[in-house]
């Protein structure tokens, strides 16, 4: 493997480890809040309510996924 490829692979692994740490922290600190929001949304939809989202640019694309 070329030195630059080795460095790239090392950087990728480092980046993924950091992302995993962030997800672990979010899970530890926010799981109860995430569950509460999911329950609220489920109740809203079961009651025939709706969720309105808006955004600009990338945020608009995020809204479209919902």
C-alpha positions in Angstrom: 0.0 0.0 0.0 1.3 3.4 -0.8 2.0 5.8 2.1 -0.8 8.2 1.0 -3.3 5.3 0.9 -2.2 4.1 4.3 -2.6 7.6 5.7 -6.1 7.9 4.0 -7.2 4.6 5.5 -6.0 5.7 8.9 -7.9 9.0 8.6 -11.0 7.2 7.6 -10.9 4.9 10.6 -10.2 7.8 12.9 -13.2 9.7 11.4 -15.5 6.7 11.8 -14.3 6.2 15.5 -15.1 9.8 16.2 -18.6 9.4 14.7 -19.2 6.3 16.8 -18.2 8.3 19.9 -20.7 11.0 19.1 -23.5 8.5 18.5 -22.7 6.8 21.8 -22.9 10.1 23.6 -26.1 11.1 21.9 -27.6 7.7 22.9 -26.5 8.1 26.5 -27.7 11.7 26.9 -30.7 12.0 24.6 -32.4 8.5 24.4 -35.2 9.5 26.7 -35.9 12.7 24.8 -35.8 11.0 21.4 -38.3 8.4 22.7 -40.6 11.1 24.1 -40.6 12.9 20.7 -41.2 9.6 18.9 -44.2 8.8 21.2 -45.6 12.3 20.7 -45.3 12.0 16.9 -47.0 8.6 17.0 -49.8 9.9 19.1 -50.2 12.9 16.8 -50.4 10.8 13.7 -52.8 8.2 15.4 -55.1 11.2 16.2 -55.0 12.2 12.5 -52.8 15.2 13.3 -50.0 16.3 11.2 -46.4 17.5 11.4 -45.4 20.6 9.4 -41.8 21.0 8.5 -40.0 23.7 6.5 -36.5 24.5 5.6 -34.2 26.2 3.1 -31.6 24.5 1.0 -30.2 21.4 2.8 -32.8 21.8 5.6 -35.6 21.6 3.0 -34.1 18.4 1.7 -34.1 17.0 5.3 -37.8 17.9 5.6 -38.6 16.1 2.4 -37.3 12.8 4.0 -39.9 13.1 6.7 
